[in-house]
Amino acid sequence: MKPTVPADSADLKVQNVGHPPHEPELPRDAESPLTPSLPMNPTPSPGPSPPLGERVPEGPVRGIRTGSGAHGAHEVREVLSSAGGEGAGRADGENNSAAAKKSRVFFWSLAGLLAAAAVLYFFPPEKYRLYPRCLFYSMTGLQCPGCGGLRAAHHLLHGHFVAALQLNPLAVLLLPVVAVLFAAHGLTRATGRDWIRPLRHPFWLWLLVGVAVAFSIARNLPYAPFTFFVY
């Protein structure tokens, strides 16, 4: 004899075929007592977080840990402003270092020039052989643009202008140019304006080369008025 199954129970079995029994939904924050709660996308922890506002090596913006809201924005502004201040201070330090280096170069150049003038004043090149000789004149017998320059400087230091002009007029006439360059450098250091910039144009260099070549040719001609130059 087969047991009889109520009709309602049979209908319930037919309806539940292929569908799991309905379970009540738990609140999202509720935790199961059997399984621990895990985050949806677990990521490895990079380590302890730095304090708020501290800069870390990931980058200028990603490496700043800040709070939220207006307080966090204020911290970001403070950190970025401090970074900008550090950069400006570093740039000022580099500029000061470059200026100090230029000052040292200028000082030692001036000291070397004064020392050379002292040697020329007390030791005339005609009597002492401690000065270098012109290799071009020794090989060709012709005077180069610099021949007689040391003797001309010696006579200038003693106030003999005409004798210096006969030995090397080009060197005598270039002395005011050197004085102007030193004065322009001093004005640049004092005012911050580049007074030497107009003299850096290539035109002046080519003009100096042309004058030197023309003078070298003229002083070797045996005709008047070029015989005014002596060696």
Contacts in CASP RR format, 6 or more apart in sequence:
PFRMAT RR
TARGET T0000
AUTHOR 0000-0000-0000
METHOD contacts of the structure
MODEL  1
MKPTVPADSADLKVQNVGHPPHEPELPRDAESPLTPSLPMNPTPSPGPSP
PLGERVPEGPVRGIRTGSGAHGAHEVREVLSSAGGEGAGRADGENNSAAA
KKSRVFFWSLAGLLAAAAVLYFFPPEKYRLYPRCLFYSMTGLQCPGCGGL
RAAHHLLHGHFVAALQLNPLAVLLLPVVAVLFAAHGLTRATGRDWIRPLR
HPFWLWLLVGVAVAFSIARNLPYAPFTFFVY
26 32 0 8 1.000
31 37 0 8 1.000
49 65 0 8 1.000
50 56 0 8 1.000
50 65 0 8 1.000
51 65 0 8 1.000
52 65 0 8 1.000
52 66 0 8 1.000
52 67 0 8 1.000
52 72 0 8 1.000
52 75 0 8 1.000
53 64 0 8 1.000
53 65 0 8 1.000
53 66 0 8 1.000
53 75 0 8 1.000
53 78 0 8 1.000
53 79 0 8 1.000
54 64 0 8 1.000
54 65 0 8 1.000
55 63 0 8 1.000
55 64 0 8 1.000
55 79 0 8 1.000
55 83 0 8 1.000
56 63 0 8 1.000
56 64 0 8 1.000
56 65 0 8 1.000
57 63 0 8 1.000
60 80 0 8 1.000
60 83 0 8 1.000
61 76 0 8 1.000
64 75 0 8 1.000
64 76 0 8 1.000
64 79 0 8 1.000
66 72 0 8 1.000
66 73 0 8 1.000
66 75 0 8 1.000
66 76 0 8 1.000
66 79 0 8 1.000
67 75 0 8 1.000
99 189 0 8 1.000
102 189 0 8 1.000
103 189 0 8 1.000
106 185 0 8 1.000
106 186 0 8 1.000
106 189 0 8 1.000
110 182 0 8 1.000
117 153 0 8 1.000
117 157 0 8 1.000
120 150 0 8 1.000
120 153 0 8 1.000
120 154 0 8 1.000
120 157 0 8 1.000
121 154 0 8 1.000
121 157 0 8 1.000
121 158 0 8 1.000
123 130 0 8 1.000
124 151 0 8 1.000
124 154 0 8 1.000
125 131 0 8 1.000
125 150 0 8 1.000
125 151 0 8 1.000
125 154 0 8 1.000
126 151 0 8 1.000
131 150 0 8 1.000
134 143 0 8 1.000
134 144 0 8 1.000
134 146 0 8 1.000
134 147 0 8 1.000
136 142 0 8 1.000
136 144 0 8 1.000
136 147 0 8 1.000
137 143 0 8 1.000
137 144 0 8 1.000
137 147 0 8 1.000
142 216 0 8 1.000
142 220 0 8 1.000
143 216 0 8 1.000
143 219 0 8 1.000
143 220 0 8 1.000
143 229 0 8 1.000
143 231 0 8 1.000
144 216 0 8 1.000
145 170 0 8 1.000
145 212 0 8 1.000
145 213 0 8 1.000
145 215 0 8 1.000
145 216 0 8 1.000
146 168 0 8 1.000
146 170 0 8 1.000
146 171 0 8 1.000
147 168 0 8 1.000
147 231 0 8 1.000
148 167 0 8 1.000
148 168 0 8 1.000
148 171 0 8 1.000
148 231 0 8 1.000
149 167 0 8 1.000
149 168 0 8 1.000
149 171 0 8 1.000
151 164 0 8 1.000
151 167 0 8 1.000
151 168 0 8 1.000
152 163 0 8 1.000
152 164 0 8 1.000
152 165 0 8 1.000
152 167 0 8 1.000
152 168 0 8 1.000
152 171 0 8 1.000
152 172 0 8 1.000
153 164 0 8 1.000
153 171 0 8 1.000
155 161 0 8 1.000
155 163 0 8 1.000
155 164 0 8 1.000
155 167 0 8 1.000
156 164 0 8 1.000
156 172 0 8 1.000
156 175 0 8 1.000
161 172 0 8 1.000
164 171 0 8 1.000
164 172 0 8 1.000
165 172 0 8 1.000
166 228 0 8 1.000
166 229 0 8 1.000
166 230 0 8 1.000
167 229 0 8 1.000
167 230 0 8 1.000
167 231 0 8 1.000
169 215 0 8 1.000
169 229 0 8 1.000
170 211 0 8 1.000
170 212 0 8 1.000
170 215 0 8 1.000
181 196 0 8 1.000
181 199 0 8 1.000
184 195 0 8 1.000
184 196 0 8 1.000
184 199 0 8 1.000
185 195 0 8 1.000
185 196 0 8 1.000
187 193 0 8 1.000
187 195 0 8 1.000
188 194 0 8 1.000
188 195 0 8 1.000
188 196 0 8 1.000
218 226 0 8 1.000
219 226 0 8 1.000
219 229 0 8 1.000
220 226 0 8 1.000
END
